Amino acid sequence: MYYIGFCPSCEQGTLGMRICSSLQDLVILCDECDALWLTPETSVSPLFPQQPELPCPACEGNLTAPPAHWADLGELFERGWLAYIKGEAD
């Protein structure tokens, strides 16, 4: 998982870049508390999608069930988000 930093909401989770099940939308998602941002700007208040489905706020696709996945380098490049990568976690 490529990440942009750590969650300002729970202060424990890693902020990964997630592709929703529609394979169209890219969001920032905390891997601990499920706080979500639609852009890499995490100084704004996060959204908290309904549990347990975690619907994508952009298209209502699912953020947890396949084919949803953590974005790979190619997907981040296509969307212009490479500059936001701070590291890679397992």
HTML snippet that shows the backbone in 3Dmol.js (N, CA, C, O; Angstrom):
<script src="https://3Dmol.org/build/3Dmol-min.js"></script>
<div id="view" style="width:600px;height:400px;position:relative"></div>
<script>
const pdb = `
ATOM      1  N   MET A   1       0.845  -1.173   0.000  1.00  0.00           N
ATOM      2  CA  MET A   1       0.000   0.000   0.000  1.00  0.00           C
ATOM      3  C   MET A   1       0.891   1.237   0.000  1.00  0.00           C
ATOM      4  O   MET A   1       1.783   1.371   0.837  1.00  0.00           O
ATOM      5  N   TYR A   2       0.642   2.134  -0.941  1.00  0.00           N
ATOM      6  CA  TYR A   2       1.326   3.428  -0.943  1.00  0.00           C
ATOM      7  C   TYR A   2       0.537   4.367  -0.043  1.00  0.00           C
ATOM      8  O   TYR A   2      -0.694   4.379  -0.073  1.00  0.00           O
ATOM      9  N   TYR A   3       1.244   5.149   0.753  1.00  0.00           N
ATOM     10  CA  TYR A   3       0.553   6.035   1.683  1.00  0.00           C
ATOM     11  C   TYR A   3       1.079   7.462   1.583  1.00  0.00           C
ATOM     12  O   TYR A   3       2.172   7.721   1.081  1.00  0.00           O
ATOM     13  N   ILE A   4       0.242   8.385   2.089  1.00  0.00           N
ATOM     14  CA  ILE A   4       0.599   9.805   2.043  1.00  0.00           C
ATOM     15  C   ILE A   4       0.972  10.350   3.415  1.00  0.00           C
ATOM     16  O   ILE A   4       1.378  11.506   3.531  1.00  0.00           O
ATOM     17  N   GLY A   5       0.840   9.538   4.447  1.00  0.00           N
ATOM     18  CA  GLY A   5       1.153   9.979   5.797  1.00  0.00           C
ATOM     19  C   GLY A   5       0.329   9.207   6.804  1.00  0.00           C
ATOM     20  O   GLY A   5      -0.118   8.089   6.546  1.00  0.00           O
ATOM     21  N   PHE A   6       0.138   9.831   7.963  1.00  0.00           N
ATOM     22  CA  PHE A   6      -0.594   9.187   9.038  1.00  0.00           C
ATOM     23  C   PHE A   6      -1.852   9.975   9.354  1.00  0.00           C
ATOM     24  O   PHE A   6      -1.915  11.185   9.136  1.00  0.00           O
ATOM     25  N   CYS A   7      -2.838   9.285   9.861  1.00  0.00           N
ATOM     26  CA  CYS A   7      -4.172   9.851  10.046  1.00  0.00           C
ATOM     27  C   CYS A   7      -4.203  10.931  11.123  1.00  0.00           C
ATOM     28  O   CYS A   7      -3.827  10.673  12.267  1.00  0.00           O
ATOM     29  N   PRO A   8      -4.650  12.143  10.770  1.00  0.00           N
ATOM     30  CA  PRO A   8      -4.782  13.193  11.771  1.00  0.00           C
ATOM     31  C   PRO A   8      -6.012  12.987  12.660  1.00  0.00           C
ATOM     32  O   PRO A   8      -6.139  13.632  13.701  1.00  0.00           O
ATOM     33  N   SER A   9      -6.908  12.102  12.258  1.00  0.00           N
ATOM     34  CA  SER A   9      -8.124  11.858  13.026  1.00  0.00           C
ATOM     35  C   SER A   9      -7.877  10.892  14.186  1.00  0.00           C
ATOM     36  O   SER A   9      -8.182  11.217  15.334  1.00  0.00           O
ATOM     37  N   CYS A  10      -7.330   9.712  13.899  1.00  0.00           N
ATOM     38  CA  CYS A  10      -7.094   8.722  14.962  1.00  0.00           C
ATOM     39  C   CYS A  10      -5.647   8.724  15.453  1.00  0.00           C
ATOM     40  O   CYS A  10      -5.346   8.152  16.501  1.00  0.00           O
ATOM     41  N   GLU A  11      -4.758   9.359  14.705  1.00  0.00           N
ATOM     42  CA  GLU A  11      -3.336   9.458  15.027  1.00  0.00           C
ATOM     43  C   GLU A  11      -2.640   8.100  15.126  1.00  0.00           C
ATOM     44  O   GLU A  11      -1.585   7.989  15.750  1.00  0.00           O
ATOM     45  N   GLN A  12      -3.222   7.069  14.514  1.00  0.00           N
ATOM     46  CA  GLN A  12      -2.619   5.739  14.542  1.00  0.00           C
ATOM     47  C   GLN A  12      -2.526   5.104  13.168  1.00  0.00           C
ATOM     48  O   GLN A  12      -1.568   4.387  12.880  1.00  0.00           O
ATOM     49  N   GLY A  13      -3.504   5.358  12.320  1.00  0.00           N
ATOM     50  CA  GLY A  13      -3.573   4.685  11.030  1.00  0.00           C
ATOM     51  C   GLY A  13      -2.709   5.318   9.955  1.00  0.00           C
ATOM     52  O   GLY A  13      -2.290   6.472  10.048  1.00  0.00           O
ATOM     53  N   THR A  14      -2.463   4.520   8.940  1.00  0.00           N
ATOM     54  CA  THR A  14      -1.744   4.965   7.754  1.00  0.00           C
ATOM     55  C   THR A  14      -2.766   5.388   6.712  1.00  0.00           C
ATOM     56  O   THR A  14      -3.788   4.724   6.538  1.00  0.00           O
ATOM     57  N   LEU A  15      -2.497   6.489   6.019  1.00  0.00           N
ATOM     58  CA  LEU A  15      -3.413   6.996   5.000  1.00  0.00           C
ATOM     59  C   LEU A  15      -3.033   6.439   3.640  1.00  0.00           C
ATOM     60  O   LEU A  15      -2.127   6.943   2.976  1.00  0.00           O
ATOM     61  N   GLY A  16      -3.734   5.397   3.237  1.00  0.00           N
ATOM     62  CA  GLY A  16      -3.476   4.751   1.962  1.00  0.00           C
ATOM     63  C   GLY A  16      -4.327   5.326   0.851  1.00  0.00           C
ATOM     64  O   GLY A  16      -5.363   5.946   1.092  1.00  0.00           O
ATOM     65  N   MET A  17      -3.871   5.109  -0.374  1.00  0.00           N
ATOM     66  CA  MET A  17      -4.595   5.570  -1.558  1.00  0.00           C
ATOM     67  C   MET A  17      -5.382   4.392  -2.113  1.00  0.00           C
ATOM     68  O   MET A  17      -4.807   3.399  -2.560  1.00  0.00           O
ATOM     69  N   ARG A  18      -6.709   4.515  -2.078  1.00  0.00           N
ATOM     70  CA  ARG A  18      -7.602   3.388  -2.357  1.00  0.00           C
ATOM     71  C   ARG A  18      -8.439   3.640  -3.605  1.00  0.00           C
ATOM     72  O   ARG A  18      -8.985   4.728  -3.793  1.00  0.00           O
ATOM     73  N   ILE A  19      -8.532   2.616  -4.457  1.00  0.00           N
ATOM     74  CA  ILE A  19      -9.393   2.637  -5.638  1.00  0.00           C
ATOM     75  C   ILE A  19     -10.686   1.924  -5.260  1.00  0.00           C
ATOM     76  O   ILE A  19     -10.648   0.812  -4.734  1.00  0.00           O
ATOM     77  N   CYS A  20     -11.840   2.558  -5.524  1.00  0.00           N
ATOM     78  CA  CYS A  20     -13.115   1.938  -5.158  1.00  0.00           C
ATOM     79  C   CYS A  20     -13.497   0.844  -6.155  1.00  0.00           C
ATOM     80  O   CYS A  20     -12.825   0.647  -7.168  1.00  0.00           O
ATOM     81  N   SER A  21     -14.578   0.145  -5.854  1.00  0.00           N
ATOM     82  CA  SER A  21     -14.980  -1.008  -6.667  1.00  0.00           C
ATOM     83  C   SER A  21     -15.416  -0.641  -8.081  1.00  0.00           C
ATOM     84  O   SER A  21     -15.487  -1.520  -8.941  1.00  0.00           O
ATOM     85  N   SER A  22     -15.709   0.629  -8.348  1.00  0.00           N
ATOM     86  CA  SER A  22     -16.032   1.046  -9.718  1.00  0.00           C
ATOM     87  C   SER A  22     -14.765   1.165 -10.561  1.00  0.00           C
ATOM     88  O   SER A  22     -14.830   1.294 -11.784  1.00  0.00           O
ATOM     89  N   LEU A  23     -13.604   1.119  -9.888  1.00  0.00           N
ATOM     90  CA  LEU A  23     -12.277   1.266 -10.503  1.00  0.00           C
ATOM     91  C   LEU A  23     -12.075   2.642 -11.127  1.00  0.00           C
ATOM     92  O   LEU A  23     -11.182   2.825 -11.953  1.00  0.00           O
ATOM     93  N   GLN A  24     -12.900   3.606 -10.735  1.00  0.00           N
ATOM     94  CA  GLN A  24     -12.798   4.954 -11.283  1.00  0.00           C
ATOM     95  C   GLN A  24     -12.298   5.967 -10.268  1.00  0.00           C
ATOM     96  O   GLN A  24     -11.548   6.878 -10.617  1.00  0.00           O
ATOM     97  N   ASP A  25     -12.704   5.817  -9.026  1.00  0.00           N
ATOM     98  CA  ASP A  25     -12.421   6.845  -8.032  1.00  0.00           C
ATOM     99  C   ASP A  25     -11.268   6.455  -7.117  1.00  0.00           C
ATOM    100  O   ASP A  25     -11.134   5.300  -6.713  1.00  0.00           O
ATOM    101  N   LEU A  26     -10.446   7.440  -6.803  1.00  0.00           N
ATOM    102  CA  LEU A  26      -9.307   7.282  -5.908  1.00  0.00           C
ATOM    103  C   LEU A  26      -9.550   8.159  -4.692  1.00  0.00           C
ATOM    104  O   LEU A  26      -9.836   9.348  -4.828  1.00  0.00           O
ATOM    105  N   VAL A  27      -9.437   7.576  -3.503  1.00  0.00           N
ATOM    106  CA  VAL A  27      -9.643   8.312  -2.263  1.00  0.00           C
ATOM    107  C   VAL A  27      -8.478   8.023  -1.325  1.00  0.00           C
ATOM    108  O   VAL A  27      -7.698   7.096  -1.543  1.00  0.00           O
ATOM    109  N   ILE A  28      -8.378   8.830  -0.285  1.00  0.00           N
ATOM    110  CA  ILE A  28      -7.433   8.588   0.796  1.00  0.00           C
ATOM    111  C   ILE A  28      -8.227   7.936   1.919  1.00  0.00           C
ATOM    112  O   ILE A  28      -9.253   8.466   2.347  1.00  0.00           O
ATOM    113  N   LEU A  29      -7.756   6.786   2.397  1.00  0.00           N
ATOM    114  CA  LEU A  29      -8.488   6.030   3.412  1.00  0.00           C
ATOM    115  C   LEU A  29      -7.539   5.609   4.529  1.00  0.00           C
ATOM    116  O   LEU A  29      -6.481   5.034   4.274  1.00  0.00           O
ATOM    117  N   CYS A  30      -7.932   5.903   5.777  1.00  0.00           N
ATOM    118  CA  CYS A  30      -7.156   5.460   6.935  1.00  0.00           C
ATOM    119  C   CYS A  30      -7.372   3.964   7.123  1.00  0.00           C
ATOM    120  O   CYS A  30      -8.509   3.492   7.131  1.00  0.00           O
ATOM    121  N   ASP A  31      -6.288   3.224   7.274  1.00  0.00           N
ATOM    122  CA  ASP A  31      -6.410   1.773   7.431  1.00  0.00           C
ATOM    123  C   ASP A  31      -6.781   1.352   8.852  1.00  0.00           C
ATOM    124  O   ASP A  31      -6.878   0.157   9.131  1.00  0.00           O
ATOM    125  N   GLU A  32      -6.988   2.309   9.751  1.00  0.00           N
ATOM    126  CA  GLU A  32      -7.416   2.002  11.121  1.00  0.00           C
ATOM    127  C   GLU A  32      -8.845   2.461  11.399  1.00  0.00           C
ATOM    128  O   GLU A  32      -9.685   1.657  11.805  1.00  0.00           O
ATOM    129  N   CYS A  33      -9.127   3.740  11.184  1.00  0.00           N
ATOM    130  CA  CYS A  33     -10.433   4.290  11.573  1.00  0.00           C
ATOM    131  C   CYS A  33     -11.369   4.536  10.396  1.00  0.00           C
ATOM    132  O   CYS A  33     -12.505   4.966  10.596  1.00  0.00           O
ATOM    133  N   ASP A  34     -10.915   4.274   9.179  1.00  0.00           N
ATOM    134  CA  ASP A  34     -11.710   4.448   7.956  1.00  0.00           C
ATOM    135  C   ASP A  34     -12.085   5.899   7.667  1.00  0.00           C
ATOM    136  O   ASP A  34     -13.036   6.156   6.929  1.00  0.00           O
ATOM    137  N   ALA A  35     -11.345   6.853   8.242  1.00  0.00           N
ATOM    138  CA  ALA A  35     -11.525   8.248   7.844  1.00  0.00           C
ATOM    139  C   ALA A  35     -11.170   8.338   6.366  1.00  0.00           C
ATOM    140  O   ALA A  35     -10.273   7.640   5.892  1.00  0.00           O
ATOM    141  N   LEU A  36     -11.872   9.195   5.643  1.00  0.00           N
ATOM    142  CA  LEU A  36     -11.713   9.245   4.191  1.00  0.00           C
ATOM    143  C   LEU A  36     -11.637  10.684   3.711  1.00  0.00           C
ATOM    144  O   LEU A  36     -12.338  11.558   4.218  1.00  0.00           O
ATOM    145  N   TRP A  37     -10.778  10.918   2.729  1.00  0.00           N
ATOM    146  CA  TRP A  37     -10.657  12.206   2.069  1.00  0.00           C
ATOM    147  C   TRP A  37     -10.750  11.981   0.569  1.00  0.00           C
ATOM    148  O   TRP A  37     -10.276  10.966   0.059  1.00  0.00           O
ATOM    149  N   LEU A  38     -11.359  12.924  -0.138  1.00  0.00           N
ATOM    150  CA  LEU A  38     -11.496  12.819  -1.593  1.00  0.00           C
ATOM    151  C   LEU A  38     -10.287  13.371  -2.328  1.00  0.00           C
ATOM    152  O   LEU A  38     -10.126  13.143  -3.527  1.00  0.00           O
ATOM    153  N   THR A  39      -9.440  14.092  -1.617  1.00  0.00           N
ATOM    154  CA  THR A  39      -8.222  14.658  -2.191  1.00  0.00           C
ATOM    155  C   THR A  39      -7.076  14.405  -1.206  1.00  0.00           C
ATOM    156  O   THR A  39      -7.326  14.031  -0.060  1.00  0.00           O
ATOM    157  N   PRO A  40      -5.839  14.599  -1.629  1.00  0.00           N
ATOM    158  CA  PRO A  40      -4.711  14.416  -0.706  1.00  0.00           C
ATOM    159  C   PRO A  40      -4.625  15.487   0.387  1.00  0.00           C
ATOM    160  O   PRO A  40      -3.747  15.413   1.247  1.00  0.00           O
ATOM    161  N   GLU A  41      -5.508  16.465   0.366  1.00  0.00           N
ATOM    162  CA  GLU A  41      -5.510  17.538   1.364  1.00  0.00           C
ATOM    163  C   GLU A  41      -6.185  17.040   2.642  1.00  0.00           C
ATOM    164  O   GLU A  41      -7.410  17.076   2.756  1.00  0.00           O
ATOM    165  N   THR A  42      -5.387  16.577   3.599  1.00  0.00           N
ATOM    166  CA  THR A  42      -5.949  15.978   4.810  1.00  0.00           C
ATOM    167  C   THR A  42      -6.061  16.951   5.979  1.00  0.00           C
ATOM    168  O   THR A  42      -6.338  16.532   7.103  1.00  0.00           O
ATOM    169  N   SER A  43      -5.854  18.236   5.733  1.00  0.00           N
ATOM    170  CA  SER A  43      -6.039  19.209   6.808  1.00  0.00           C
ATOM    171  C   SER A  43      -7.517  19.569   6.966  1.00  0.00           C
ATOM    172  O   SER A  43      -7.903  20.192   7.954  1.00  0.00           O
ATOM    173  N   VAL A  44      -8.340  19.177   5.995  1.00  0.00           N
ATOM    174  CA  VAL A  44      -9.786  19.391   6.096  1.00  0.00           C
ATOM    175  C   VAL A  44     -10.402  18.215   6.851  1.00  0.00           C
ATOM    176  O   VAL A  44      -9.776  17.164   6.985  1.00  0.00           O
ATOM    177  N   SER A  45     -11.614  18.390   7.338  1.00  0.00           N
ATOM    178  CA  SER A  45     -12.289  17.320   8.080  1.00  0.00           C
ATOM    179  C   SER A  45     -12.547  16.115   7.180  1.00  0.00           C
ATOM    180  O   SER A  45     -12.953  16.273   6.029  1.00  0.00           O
ATOM    181  N   PRO A  46     -12.314  14.917   7.702  1.00  0.00           N
ATOM    182  CA  PRO A  46     -12.552  13.716   6.897  1.00  0.00           C
ATOM    183  C   PRO A  46     -14.026  13.343   6.856  1.00  0.00           C
ATOM    184  O   PRO A  46     -14.833  13.827   7.650  1.00  0.00           O
ATOM    185  N   LEU A  47     -14.352  12.477   5.917  1.00  0.00           N
ATOM    186  CA  LEU A  47     -15.658  11.834   5.866  1.00  0.00           C
ATOM    187  C   LEU A  47     -15.514  10.485   6.561  1.00  0.00           C
ATOM    188  O   LEU A  47     -14.418   9.928   6.625  1.00  0.00           O
ATOM    189  N   PHE A  48     -16.613   9.966   7.079  1.00  0.00           N
ATOM    190  CA  PHE A  48     -16.617   8.629   7.670  1.00  0.00           C
ATOM    191  C   PHE A  48     -17.730   7.828   7.011  1.00  0.00           C
ATOM    192  O   PHE A  48     -18.891   7.935   7.406  1.00  0.00           O
ATOM    193  N   PRO A  49     -17.380   7.018   5.999  1.00  0.00           N
ATOM    194  CA  PRO A  49     -18.391   6.241   5.290  1.00  0.00           C
ATOM    195  C   PRO A  49     -19.099   5.258   6.220  1.00  0.00           C
ATOM    196  O   PRO A  49     -18.540   4.796   7.214  1.00  0.00           O
ATOM    197  N   GLN A  50     -20.343   4.955   5.866  1.00  0.00           N
ATOM    198  CA  GLN A  50     -21.154   4.039   6.661  1.00  0.00           C
ATOM    199  C   GLN A  50     -20.494   2.661   6.757  1.00  0.00           C
ATOM    200  O   GLN A  50     -20.036   2.107   5.758  1.00  0.00           O
ATOM    201  N   GLN A  51     -20.456   2.126   7.968  1.00  0.00           N
ATOM    202  CA  GLN A  51     -19.912   0.789   8.220  1.00  0.00           C
ATOM    203  C   GLN A  51     -21.006  -0.245   7.983  1.00  0.00           C
ATOM    204  O   GLN A  51     -22.170   0.108   8.176  1.00  0.00           O
ATOM    205  N   PRO A  52     -20.754  -1.442   7.599  1.00  0.00           N
ATOM    206  CA  PRO A  52     -19.455  -1.993   7.237  1.00  0.00           C
ATOM    207  C   PRO A  52     -19.152  -1.882   5.748  1.00  0.00           C
ATOM    208  O   PRO A  52     -18.075  -2.283   5.306  1.00  0.00           O
ATOM    209  N   GLU A  53     -20.094  -1.338   4.963  1.00  0.00           N
ATOM    210  CA  GLU A  53     -19.934  -1.330   3.506  1.00  0.00           C
ATOM    211  C   GLU A  53     -18.864  -0.381   3.002  1.00  0.00           C
ATOM    212  O   GLU A  53     -18.221  -0.654   1.989  1.00  0.00           O
ATOM    213  N   LEU A  54     -18.663   0.728   3.695  1.00  0.00           N
ATOM    214  CA  LEU A  54     -17.746   1.782   3.261  1.00  0.00           C
ATOM    215  C   LEU A  54     -18.015   2.192   1.815  1.00  0.00           C
ATOM    216  O   LEU A  54     -17.173   1.970   0.945  1.00  0.00           O
ATOM    217  N   PRO A  55     -19.186   2.790   1.548  1.00  0.00           N
ATOM    218  CA  PRO A  55     -19.466   3.231   0.177  1.00  0.00           C
ATOM    219  C   PRO A  55     -18.581   4.409  -0.215  1.00  0.00           C
ATOM    220  O   PRO A  55     -18.290   5.284   0.601  1.00  0.00           O
ATOM    221  N   CYS A  56     -18.164   4.416  -1.462  1.00  0.00           N
ATOM    222  CA  CYS A  56     -17.378   5.525  -1.999  1.00  0.00           C
ATOM    223  C   CYS A  56     -18.281   6.752  -2.086  1.00  0.00           C
ATOM    224  O   CYS A  56     -19.354   6.663  -2.682  1.00  0.00           O
ATOM    225  N   PRO A  57     -17.894   7.889  -1.518  1.00  0.00           N
ATOM    226  CA  PRO A  57     -18.740   9.078  -1.577  1.00  0.00           C
ATOM    227  C   PRO A  57     -18.872   9.658  -2.981  1.00  0.00           C
ATOM    228  O   PRO A  57     -19.792  10.432  -3.242  1.00  0.00           O
ATOM    229  N   ALA A  58     -17.975   9.299  -3.879  1.00  0.00           N
ATOM    230  CA  ALA A  58     -18.034   9.837  -5.241  1.00  0.00           C
ATOM    231  C   ALA A  58     -19.005   9.062  -6.128  1.00  0.00           C
ATOM    232  O   ALA A  58     -19.685   9.654  -6.966  1.00  0.00           O
ATOM    233  N   CYS A  59     -19.077   7.726  -5.945  1.00  0.00           N
ATOM    234  CA  CYS A  59     -19.898   6.930  -6.870  1.00  0.00           C
ATOM    235  C   CYS A  59     -20.760   5.880  -6.178  1.00  0.00           C
ATOM    236  O   CYS A  59     -21.513   5.173  -6.848  1.00  0.00           O
ATOM    237  N   GLU A  60     -20.670   5.761  -4.853  1.00  0.00           N
ATOM    238  CA  GLU A  60     -21.390   4.757  -4.067  1.00  0.00           C
ATOM    239  C   GLU A  60     -20.850   3.341  -4.257  1.00  0.00           C
ATOM    240  O   GLU A  60     -21.435   2.387  -3.743  1.00  0.00           O
ATOM    241  N   GLY A  61     -19.737   3.187  -4.991  1.00  0.00           N
ATOM    242  CA  GLY A  61     -19.088   1.882  -5.084  1.00  0.00           C
ATOM    243  C   GLY A  61     -18.537   1.492  -3.725  1.00  0.00           C
ATOM    244  O   GLY A  61     -18.427   2.336  -2.835  1.00  0.00           O
ATOM    245  N   ASN A  62     -18.193   0.242  -3.556  1.00  0.00           N
ATOM    246  CA  ASN A  62     -17.684  -0.267  -2.293  1.00  0.00           C
ATOM    247  C   ASN A  62     -16.175  -0.027  -2.205  1.00  0.00           C
ATOM    248  O   ASN A  62     -15.460  -0.163  -3.198  1.00  0.00           O
ATOM    249  N   LEU A  63     -15.699   0.329  -1.013  1.00  0.00           N
ATOM    250  CA  LEU A  63     -14.264   0.560  -0.817  1.00  0.00           C
ATOM    251  C   LEU A  63     -13.540  -0.638  -0.216  1.00  0.00           C
ATOM    252  O   LEU A  63     -12.316  -0.621  -0.087  1.00  0.00           O
ATOM    253  N   THR A  64     -14.291  -1.685   0.156  1.00  0.00           N
ATOM    254  CA  THR A  64     -13.646  -2.834   0.789  1.00  0.00           C
ATOM    255  C   THR A  64     -13.700  -4.105  -0.046  1.00  0.00           C
ATOM    256  O   THR A  64     -12.757  -4.896  -0.023  1.00  0.00           O
ATOM    257  N   ALA A  65     -14.781  -4.312  -0.778  1.00  0.00           N
ATOM    258  CA  ALA A  65     -14.945  -5.561  -1.537  1.00  0.00           C
ATOM    259  C   ALA A  65     -14.271  -5.465  -2.902  1.00  0.00           C
ATOM    260  O   ALA A  65     -14.299  -4.409  -3.534  1.00  0.00           O
ATOM    261  N   PRO A  66     -13.670  -6.553  -3.356  1.00  0.00           N
ATOM    262  CA  PRO A  66     -13.071  -6.562  -4.694  1.00  0.00           C
ATOM    263  C   PRO A  66     -14.109  -6.180  -5.746  1.00  0.00           C
ATOM    264  O   PRO A  66     -15.277  -6.553  -5.635  1.00  0.00           O
ATOM    265  N   PRO A  67     -13.692  -5.454  -6.739  1.00  0.00           N
ATOM    266  CA  PRO A  67     -12.321  -5.189  -7.148  1.00  0.00           C
ATOM    267  C   PRO A  67     -11.674  -3.956  -6.501  1.00  0.00           C
ATOM    268  O   PRO A  67     -10.639  -3.496  -6.984  1.00  0.00           O
ATOM    269  N   ALA A  68     -12.260  -3.403  -5.414  1.00  0.00           N
ATOM    270  CA  ALA A  68     -11.605  -2.295  -4.709  1.00  0.00           C
ATOM    271  C   ALA A  68     -10.232  -2.764  -4.227  1.00  0.00           C
ATOM    272  O   ALA A  68     -10.059  -3.925  -3.858  1.00  0.00           O
ATOM    273  N   HIS A  69      -9.253  -1.846  -4.235  1.00  0.00           N
ATOM    274  CA  HIS A  69      -7.888  -2.225  -3.863  1.00  0.00           C
ATOM    275  C   HIS A  69      -7.056  -0.985  -3.577  1.00  0.00           C
ATOM    276  O   HIS A  69      -7.437   0.135  -3.915  1.00  0.00           O
ATOM    277  N   TRP A  70      -5.905  -1.214  -2.943  1.00  0.00           N
ATOM    278  CA  TRP A  70      -4.946  -0.129  -2.754  1.00  0.00           C
ATOM    279  C   TRP A  70      -4.335   0.181  -4.117  1.00  0.00           C
ATOM    280  O   TRP A  70      -3.969  -0.728  -4.862  1.00  0.00           O
ATOM    281  N   ALA A  71      -4.228   1.450  -4.434  1.00  0.00           N
ATOM    282  CA  ALA A  71      -3.744   1.874  -5.752  1.00  0.00           C
ATOM    283  C   ALA A  71      -2.294   1.450  -5.979  1.00  0.00           C
ATOM    284  O   ALA A  71      -1.471   1.467  -5.064  1.00  0.00           O
ATOM    285  N   ASP A  72      -2.007   1.069  -7.220  1.00  0.00           N
ATOM    286  CA  ASP A  72      -0.623   0.749  -7.577  1.00  0.00           C
ATOM    287  C   ASP A  72       0.029   1.977  -8.220  1.00  0.00           C
ATOM    288  O   ASP A  72      -0.636   2.984  -8.461  1.00  0.00           O
ATOM    289  N   LEU A  73       1.318   1.889  -8.491  1.00  0.00           N
ATOM    290  CA  LEU A  73       2.051   3.041  -9.039  1.00  0.00           C
ATOM    291  C   LEU A  73       1.468   3.528 -10.358  1.00  0.00           C
ATOM    292  O   LEU A  73       1.386   4.734 -10.586  1.00  0.00           O
ATOM    293  N   GLY A  74       1.063   2.613 -11.225  1.00  0.00           N
ATOM    294  CA  GLY A  74       0.488   3.005 -12.507  1.00  0.00           C
ATOM    295  C   GLY A  74      -0.780   3.813 -12.339  1.00  0.00           C
ATOM    296  O   GLY A  74      -0.979   4.813 -13.029  1.00  0.00           O
ATOM    297  N   GLU A  75      -1.642   3.386 -11.421  1.00  0.00           N
ATOM    298  CA  GLU A  75      -2.894   4.111 -11.173  1.00  0.00           C
ATOM    299  C   GLU A  75      -2.626   5.482 -10.565  1.00  0.00           C
ATOM    300  O   GLU A  75      -3.309   6.452 -10.891  1.00  0.00           O
ATOM    301  N   LEU A  76      -1.638   5.562  -9.688  1.00  0.00           N
ATOM    302  CA  LEU A  76      -1.295   6.855  -9.092  1.00  0.00           C
ATOM    303  C   LEU A  76      -0.684   7.783 -10.132  1.00  0.00           C
ATOM    304  O   LEU A  76      -0.943   8.986 -10.117  1.00  0.00           O
ATOM    305  N   PHE A  77       0.118   7.241 -11.028  1.00  0.00           N
ATOM    306  CA  PHE A  77       0.693   8.030 -12.115  1.00  0.00           C
ATOM    307  C   PHE A  77      -0.408   8.566 -13.024  1.00  0.00           C
ATOM    308  O   PHE A  77      -0.411   9.750 -13.361  1.00  0.00           O
ATOM    309  N   GLU A  78      -1.343   7.702 -13.424  1.00  0.00           N
ATOM    310  CA  GLU A  78      -2.440   8.103 -14.313  1.00  0.00           C
ATOM    311  C   GLU A  78      -3.260   9.246 -13.730  1.00  0.00           C
ATOM    312  O   GLU A  78      -3.765  10.090 -14.469  1.00  0.00           O
ATOM    313  N   ARG A  79      -3.394   9.276 -12.417  1.00  0.00           N
ATOM    314  CA  ARG A  79      -4.226  10.285 -11.762  1.00  0.00           C
ATOM    315  C   ARG A  79      -3.428  11.493 -11.276  1.00  0.00           C
ATOM    316  O   ARG A  79      -3.996  12.423 -10.703  1.00  0.00           O
ATOM    317  N   GLY A  80      -2.113  11.482 -11.501  1.00  0.00           N
ATOM    318  CA  GLY A  80      -1.282  12.615 -11.104  1.00  0.00           C
ATOM    319  C   GLY A  80      -1.018  12.698  -9.608  1.00  0.00           C
ATOM    320  O   GLY A  80      -0.802  13.788  -9.078  1.00  0.00           O
ATOM    321  N   TRP A  81      -1.033  11.559  -8.920  1.00  0.00           N
ATOM    322  CA  TRP A  81      -0.866  11.552  -7.469  1.00  0.00           C
ATOM    323  C   TRP A  81       0.496  11.034  -7.013  1.00  0.00           C
ATOM    324  O   TRP A  81       0.695  10.856  -5.811  1.00  0.00           O
ATOM    325  N   LEU A  82       1.431  10.786  -7.909  1.00  0.00           N
ATOM    326  CA  LEU A  82       2.740  10.251  -7.509  1.00  0.00           C
ATOM    327  C   LEU A  82       3.462  11.151  -6.513  1.00  0.00           C
ATOM    328  O   LEU A  82       4.142  10.656  -5.614  1.00  0.00           O
ATOM    329  N   ALA A  83       3.325  12.446  -6.660  1.00  0.00           N
ATOM    330  CA  ALA A  83       4.041  13.393  -5.801  1.00  0.00           C
ATOM    331  C   ALA A  83       3.598  13.313  -4.340  1.00  0.00           C
ATOM    332  O   ALA A  83       4.311  13.787  -3.456  1.00  0.00           O
ATOM    333  N   TYR A  84       2.439  12.723  -4.077  1.00  0.00           N
ATOM    334  CA  TYR A  84       1.921  12.651  -2.709  1.00  0.00           C
ATOM    335  C   TYR A  84       2.426  11.435  -1.938  1.00  0.00           C
ATOM    336  O   TYR A  84       2.237  11.361  -0.724  1.00  0.00           O
ATOM    337  N   ILE A  85       3.057  10.488  -2.609  1.00  0.00           N
ATOM    338  CA  ILE A  85       3.519   9.267  -1.951  1.00  0.00           C
ATOM    339  C   ILE A  85       4.623   9.599  -0.945  1.00  0.00           C
ATOM    340  O   ILE A  85       5.617  10.244  -1.278  1.00  0.00           O
ATOM    341  N   LYS A  86       4.422   9.142   0.295  1.00  0.00           N
ATOM    342  CA  LYS A  86       5.431   9.318   1.348  1.00  0.00           C
ATOM    343  C   LYS A  86       6.145   8.012   1.662  1.00  0.00           C
ATOM    344  O   LYS A  86       7.223   8.018   2.256  1.00  0.00           O
ATOM    345  N   GLY A  87       5.541   6.884   1.262  1.00  0.00           N
ATOM    346  CA  GLY A  87       6.156   5.592   1.531  1.00  0.00           C
ATOM    347  C   GLY A  87       5.257   4.456   1.097  1.00  0.00           C
ATOM    348  O   GLY A  87       4.187   4.663   0.523  1.00  0.00           O
ATOM    349  N   GLU A  88       5.723   3.237   1.387  1.00  0.00           N
ATOM    350  CA  GLU A  88       4.966   2.036   1.052  1.00  0.00           C
ATOM    351  C   GLU A  88       4.927   1.129   2.275  1.00  0.00           C
ATOM    352  O   GLU A  88       5.954   0.880   2.906  1.00  0.00           O
ATOM    353  N   ALA A  89       3.740   0.639   2.602  1.00  0.00           N
ATOM    354  CA  ALA A  89       3.555  -0.274   3.731  1.00  0.00           C
ATOM    355  C   ALA A  89       3.074  -1.619   3.214  1.00  0.00           C
ATOM    356  O   ALA A  89       2.557  -1.722   2.102  1.00  0.00           O
ATOM    357  N   ASP A  90       3.249  -2.646   4.031  1.00  0.00           N
ATOM    358  CA  ASP A  90       2.793  -3.988   3.642  1.00  0.00           C
ATOM    359  C   ASP A  90       1.293  -4.108   3.691  1.00  0.00           C
ATOM    360  O   ASP A  90       0.748  -5.171   3.393  1.00  0.00           O
TER     361      ASP A  90
END
`;
const viewer = $3Dmol.createViewer("view");
viewer.addModel(pdb, "pdb");
viewer.setStyle({}, {cartoon: {color: "spectrum"}});
viewer.zoomTo();
viewer.render();
</script>
